[in-house]
Amino acid sequence: MDAKEIIARRVARELRDNTLVNLGIGLPTLVAHHVPAGMLVAFQSENGIIGFGARPPEGMEDPNLTDAGGGFISALPGAFAFDSATSFALIRGGHLDMTVLGGLQVDAKGRLANWKVPGRMVAGMGGAMDLVAGAKRVVVAMQHAAKGEAKIVPELTLPPTAARPVSLVVTDLAVIEPTAEGLVLRERAPGVTVEEILAATTARLILPDIIPEMPL
């Protein structure tokens, strides 16, 4: 498995039956491929759809069915579409059980930065700020490091998405839980040692006595 599949498979284990879950742009959309058998999860995208599924087979894409990032999605039986006002009323009203978002950085307090890199043009901040503030659980799905640079850091050097800490961080190396005491290393990716995780992390991690391998 490559890094993205490891992350998506582990995040999918955080899904719960009969819940409303937002999947952010990019890597988080891969979670839709790994819903546990028999589980009913309604996926929401901020551009206005509930009940979407994984990307359809090549050649069967519908240009009218896309996620917030423009990627093709499928519509499951019972899916419905609505306008942006309704979509953001769901998000801001606290109706989402969970959101899965990509990340550029997470700091020692569990705060996320994921909407802007200084010096790069962006179309807008999107819905990430509303999602972090409004969803009941916020799971960050991201690679542990990028171009040799740690992404789990003592302090954010990129603009924060929100003041609220996230609920869980899942990377290709580890599962980390932000707590009032700090970042707790809960799980290791298969074949990854604690020492390798510490070497790729600049924020301080709290190490429990037992740190099991993550189930996939």
C-alpha positions, 0 to 999 in steps of 0.5 A: 500500500502507498502512503495515501491508501494507508491513511485512507484505510485507517481514517475509514475505521473512524467512520460510524454507522448512520452518520453524516460525514464531510470529506474534504478535497484531495486525499480525504475523498479516498476514504469513500473507497474504504467504508466498512462492509454493511456500514451506512455513512452519508458523505457530504461535500460542501458544494452541495451533495449528500450521499456520494460515493467513490469515483466512478470507473473511467468512462462513466464520469458525469460532469454534473457530479463532482466534489468541492475540488472538481473531482468526479464522484458517484451518487448513491441511491437516495443521494440529493443535491442542494445549494451552497446556503443549505450546505453551509447551514448544515456545516455551521449548524453543527449537523456534521458528525465528522469531517475529514480534512487534508492538512499542511501543518498541525501544531502541538496544540492540535491546531490545523493549517490547511488553507493557504501557503504564503506566496501562493495564489488561492481562489479562496479559503473554502469551507475548511474554517467552517468545517473545523469550527462546526463538525463534531469530530475533525480528523486530519488525513495527511502525510507525516512530512513533505519534501523532508519537512515535518508537518507536525510542528511545535508552532504553526508557521502557516496561517491557521484554519481555526482556533479549535484543535482537531480531534485526530491526526492520521498520517502514513506513519502514525495516529496522533491524538491532540489532548489537553496535555499535548499530542499523544502517539496512539498508533504506529503504521505497520513496520514503522518504529517509534524512533522513525516517527519521532525523527519525522516530527518536530512537535513533542509527542507523549508516548504511552507505555504501549503503542500498537500498530494501526489496524488497516 
